Amino acid sequence: MIQWVASTIDTKKELLLLIQVLQWALGLLIVVTSVLSAVFSYRARRSADPVLRGLNTARMNICMGLMLVFISLIQMIVFTGSTLRVVIGAIFQVLGLFNLFAGMRNQSHFNRMKRA
């Protein structure tokens, strides 16, 4: 991906600027999803209603899954080189996607329970 972007950008300075913007954007997304994950975890632990507890836990899983996906994107896209970095990024990607889809499934389940 970096090679494709590098072929479309004229100067090395523009490429470095693009990579820095990508790093900052992914870093900001990681911080936001991490904070949201902590907030939903706190709400789930304090909730007395089991349906609200399940909804907040599902939202926490969604945020945690997105955070892991963003971490894996940083590992795979921004940094180049090491095979170990790509393997760790792939592991984070799989764990993140699993968490994301499990959270989405649980959220739909608890939303149905809340409506009933």
C-alpha positions in Angstrom: 0.0 0.0 0.0 2.8 2.4 0.9 4.4 1.7 -2.5 1.2 2.6 -4.3 0.9 5.8 -2.4 4.6 6.6 -3.0 4.1 6.2 -6.7 1.2 8.7 -6.7 2.9 11.3 -4.6 5.6 13.4 -6.2 7.9 14.3 -3.3 9.3 12.4 -0.3 8.2 15.2 1.9 4.5 14.8 1.0 4.8 11.0 1.7 6.3 11.6 5.1 3.5 14.1 5.9 0.9 11.6 4.8 2.4 8.9 7.0 2.5 11.3 10.0 -1.2 12.3 9.5 -2.1 8.6 9.3 -0.2 7.9 12.5 -1.9 10.7 14.3 -5.3 9.8 13.1 -4.9 6.2 14.0 -3.4 7.2 17.4 -6.4 9.4 18.1 -8.8 6.7 17.1 -7.0 4.3 19.5 -7.3 6.8 22.4 -11.0 7.4 21.7 -11.9 3.7 21.5 -9.9 3.0 24.6 -11.7 5.7 26.6 -15.1 4.5 25.3 -14.2 0.9 26.2 -13.4 2.0 29.8 -16.6 4.0 30.0 -18.8 1.1 28.9 -16.9 -1.2 31.2 -17.6 1.1 34.1 -21.3 1.4 33.2 -21.6 -2.4 32.8 -20.1 -3.1 36.2 -22.3 -0.5 37.9 -25.6 -1.5 36.2 -28.1 -3.5 38.3 -30.3 -4.4 35.2 -28.9 -7.4 33.4 -30.1 -6.2 30.0 -28.3 -2.8 30.4 -25.2 -4.7 31.7 -25.3 -6.9 28.6 -25.7 -3.9 26.3 -22.8 -2.0 27.9 -20.6 -5.1 27.8 -21.4 -5.5 24.1 -20.6 -1.9 23.4 -17.3 -2.3 25.3 -16.5 -5.3 23.1 -17.2 -3.3 20.0 -14.9 -0.5 21.1 -12.2 -2.9 22.2 -12.4 -4.7 18.8 -12.1 -1.4 16.9 -9.1 -0.5 19.1 -7.3 -3.7 18.3 -8.1 -3.3 14.6 -6.6 0.3 14.7 -3.5 -1.0 16.5 -3.1 -3.7 13.9 -3.4 -1.1 11.1 -0.6 0.9 12.6 1.5 -2.2 12.8 0.8 -3.3 9.2 0.5 0.0 7.3 2.6 2.6 9.0 5.7 0.6 9.9 7.5 -1.5 7.3 9.9 -4.2 7.6 9.9 -7.0 10.2 8.0 -10.2 9.7 7.3 -10.3 13.4 5.6 -6.9 13.2 3.3 -8.2 10.4 2.5 -11.4 12.4 1.6 -9.5 15.5 -0.5 -7.1 13.5 -2.3 -10.1 11.9 -3.0 -11.5 15.4 -4.3 -8.2 16.6 -6.5 -7.9 13.5 -8.1 -11.4 14.1 -8.7 -10.7 17.8 -10.1 -7.3 17.0 -12.5 -8.6 14.3 -13.6 -11.4 16.6 -14.3 -8.9 19.4 -16.1 -6.6 17.0 -18.4 -9.2 15.6 -19.1 -10.8 19.0 -20.0 -7.4 20.4 -22.3 -6.7 17.5 -24.0 -10.0 17.9 -24.4 -9.5 21.6 -25.7 -6.0 21.1 -28.4 -7.1 18.7 -29.4 -9.9 21.2 -29.7 -7.5 24.1 -31.5 -4.9 22.0 -34.1 -7.5 21.2 -34.4 -8.3 24.9 -34.8 -4.6 25.8 -37.6 -4.1 23.3 -39.5 -7.2 24.5 
